[in-house]
């Protein structure tokens, strides 16, 4: 007899190393069923070789699962209100030109902080809209709004809170204004300022 050739085990690849940590979960039940069938076939063969008569095991009946009712969620002892609220609404419309014109404005009461909740702008043609405080002080960036589509922007409760210079605190005369101008063609533009005072 000739000497058998020795087969070298190839070096492990990165996939071999990774396979130790990952399994094919989609095939695990199939693998278990196949393994169980092979074990059962071996046991039957051994029992037959030893002359042991097969034992019939009655099937195990699993009782149906009783659905567990979902726990009752207790009512909150208080109501939750998102802030800022939108109790103050200023709205109007203009025909846009090539310079900013005020669509609508609101004058906060003296000493009251105005919290902007949202702005809404809708126009038949493309427009640029922006919110200003005390005339020309910019509160928002200029928004380019596509015609025939409504645009809504929501603001958090502490919008501009960090910048003491731009806090919207009323003095009885200063206004917060929503202004707009056209991009290429004038048209009717509708706008709305929504907020609350505290």
C-alpha positions as CSV (number, residue, x, y, z in Angstrom):
1,X,0.0,0.0,0.0
2,X,1.2,3.4,-0.9
3,X,1.4,6.1,1.6
4,X,-1.8,8.2,1.7
5,X,-1.3,11.8,0.7
6,X,-1.5,14.1,3.7
7,X,-4.1,16.8,3.1
8,X,-3.2,20.1,4.6
9,X,-5.9,22.1,6.3
10,X,-6.2,25.5,4.6
11,X,-5.6,28.6,6.6
12,X,-8.8,30.1,8.0
13,X,-10.2,33.0,6.0
14,X,-12.0,36.0,7.5
15,X,-15.3,34.4,6.6
16,X,-14.3,31.3,8.6
17,X,-13.6,33.4,11.6
18,X,-16.8,35.4,11.2
19,X,-18.9,32.3,10.8
20,X,-18.2,31.4,14.4
21,X,-20.2,34.4,15.5
22,X,-23.0,34.4,13.0
23,X,-25.5,31.7,12.0
24,X,-28.1,31.4,9.3
25,X,-31.1,32.0,11.5
26,X,-33.5,31.4,8.7
27,X,-32.1,27.8,8.3
28,X,-31.8,26.9,12.0
29,X,-35.2,25.2,12.3
30,X,-34.5,23.2,9.1
31,X,-31.1,22.2,10.5
32,X,-32.6,21.1,13.8
33,X,-35.3,19.0,12.1
34,X,-32.8,17.3,9.9
35,X,-30.5,16.6,12.8
36,X,-33.3,15.2,14.9
37,X,-34.4,12.9,12.0
38,X,-30.9,11.6,11.6
39,X,-30.6,10.9,15.4
40,X,-34.0,9.1,15.4
41,X,-32.9,7.0,12.4
42,X,-29.7,5.9,14.2
43,X,-31.6,5.1,17.4
44,X,-34.1,2.9,15.4
45,X,-31.3,1.1,13.6
46,X,-29.5,0.4,17.0
47,X,-32.8,-0.8,18.6
48,X,-33.4,-3.1,15.6
49,X,-29.9,-4.5,15.7
50,X,-30.2,-5.2,19.4
51,X,-33.7,-6.8,19.0
52,X,-35.5,-4.2,21.0
53,X,-39.1,-3.8,20.0
54,X,-40.1,-0.2,19.2
55,X,-41.9,1.8,21.8
56,X,-44.8,3.9,20.6
57,X,-44.8,7.3,22.3
58,X,-48.1,9.1,22.2
59,X,-48.0,12.5,20.7
60,X,-47.7,15.4,23.0
61,X,-50.7,17.7,22.9
62,X,-49.9,21.3,23.6
63,X,-52.8,23.2,25.0
64,X,-53.8,26.3,23.1
65,X,-52.3,29.5,24.4
66,X,-54.7,31.7,26.4
67,X,-54.4,35.3,25.2
68,X,-53.3,37.6,27.9
69,X,-55.3,40.8,28.0
70,X,-53.4,44.0,27.6
71,X,-52.9,45.9,30.8
72,X,-55.1,48.9,31.3
73,X,-53.3,52.2,30.9
74,X,-54.2,54.6,33.6
75,X,-55.3,58.0,32.6
76,X,-52.8,60.8,33.1
77,X,-53.5,62.9,36.1
78,X,-52.8,66.0,34.1
79,X,-53.2,67.2,30.5
80,X,-50.2,67.7,28.3
81,X,-50.2,70.8,26.1
82,X,-47.7,71.4,23.4
83,X,-46.0,74.8,23.6
84,X,-46.1,77.3,22.2
85,X,-49.8,77.4,21.8
86,X,-51.3,79.0,18.7
87,X,-54.0,81.2,20.3
88,X,-52.9,84.4,18.5
89,X,-53.4,84.4,14.8
90,X,-52.7,87.3,12.4
91,X,-53.5,86.8,8.8
92,X,-54.0,88.7,5.6
93,X,-53.1,88.7,1.9
94,X,-51.2,91.0,-0.5
95,X,-50.3,91.2,-4.2
96,X,-46.6,90.6,-4.3
97,X,-44.1,93.0,-5.9
98,X,-40.3,92.8,-6.3
99,X,-39.7,94.2,-2.8
100,X,-40.7,92.9,0.6
101,X,-44.2,93.9,1.6
102,X,-46.0,93.0,4.9
103,X,-48.6,90.3,4.5
104,X,-49.6,90.3,8.1
105,X,-48.3,91.5,11.5
106,X,-48.8,91.3,15.2
107,X,-47.9,93.8,18.0
108,X,-47.1,92.0,21.2
109,X,-48.3,93.7,24.4
110,X,-45.9,95.8,26.4
111,X,-43.6,93.5,28.5
112,X,-45.0,90.3,27.0
113,X,-42.8,87.7,25.2
114,X,-44.2,86.6,21.9
115,X,-43.5,82.9,21.1
116,X,-43.8,82.2,17.4
117,X,-45.7,78.9,16.8
118,X,-45.8,78.7,13.1
119,X,-45.9,80.7,9.8
120,X,-48.1,79.8,6.9
121,X,-47.6,81.1,3.4
122,X,-49.4,80.2,0.2
123,X,-49.2,81.9,-3.2
124,X,-50.3,81.4,-6.7
125,X,-46.7,82.1,-7.9
126,X,-43.2,81.5,-6.4
127,X,-42.4,83.9,-3.6
128,X,-39.7,84.6,-1.0
129,X,-41.1,85.0,2.5
130,X,-39.4,86.1,5.8
131,X,-40.3,87.1,9.3
132,X,-39.1,90.4,10.7
133,X,-39.1,92.0,14.2
134,X,-39.1,95.7,14.8
135,X,-39.0,96.6,11.1
136,X,-35.9,95.0,9.5
137,X,-34.5,92.7,12.2
138,X,-34.6,89.2,10.6
139,X,-36.2,86.5,12.7
140,X,-36.1,83.7,10.0
141,X,-34.1,83.1,6.9
142,X,-35.7,84.0,3.6
143,X,-37.9,81.0,2.5
144,X,-38.3,80.4,-1.3
145,X,-41.8,79.0,-1.5
146,X,-43.1,77.3,-4.7
147,X,-46.4,78.6,-6.1
148,X,-49.6,76.8,-5.5
149,X,-48.2,74.8,-2.6
150,X,-48.9,75.6,1.1
151,X,-45.8,76.1,3.3
152,X,-45.9,75.7,7.0
153,X,-43.0,76.1,9.5
154,X,-43.2,75.2,13.2
155,X,-41.0,76.8,15.8
156,X,-40.0,75.4,19.2
157,X,-41.0,77.1,22.5
158,X,-37.6,78.7,23.1
159,X,-37.0,79.9,19.5
160,X,-34.5,82.8,19.7
161,X,-34.3,82.5,23.5
162,X,-30.5,82.4,23.6
163,X,-30.0,85.6,21.8
164,X,-31.1,88.4,24.2
165,X,-30.9,91.0,21.4
166,X,-33.5,89.3,19.3
167,X,-36.0,88.2,22.0
168,X,-39.5,89.1,20.8
169,X,-40.5,91.1,23.9
170,X,-43.3,93.6,23.2
171,X,-43.1,97.3,23.9
172,X,-46.6,98.1,22.7
173,X,-45.5,99.5,19.4
174,X,-43.0,97.1,17.8
175,X,-44.4,94.5,15.4
176,X,-43.5,91.0,14.3
177,X,-44.2,91.0,10.5
178,X,-44.5,88.3,7.9
179,X,-43.2,89.8,4.6
180,X,-43.1,88.4,1.0
181,X,-41.9,89.4,-2.5
182,X,-42.2,87.6,-5.8
183,X,-39.5,85.6,-7.5
184,X,-40.5,86.4,-11.1
185,X,-44.2,87.1,-11.3
186,X,-46.6,89.0,-8.9
187,X,-49.6,87.2,-7.6
188,X,-52.0,87.1,-4.6
189,X,-50.1,85.8,-1.5
190,X,-51.8,84.6,1.7
191,X,-50.0,84.5,5.0
192,X,-50.5,83.8,8.6
193,X,-48.5,84.4,11.8
194,X,-49.4,82.1,14.8
195,X,-48.1,82.3,18.3
196,X,-48.7,83.0,22.0
197,X,-47.7,85.6,24.5
198,X,-46.4,84.9,28.0
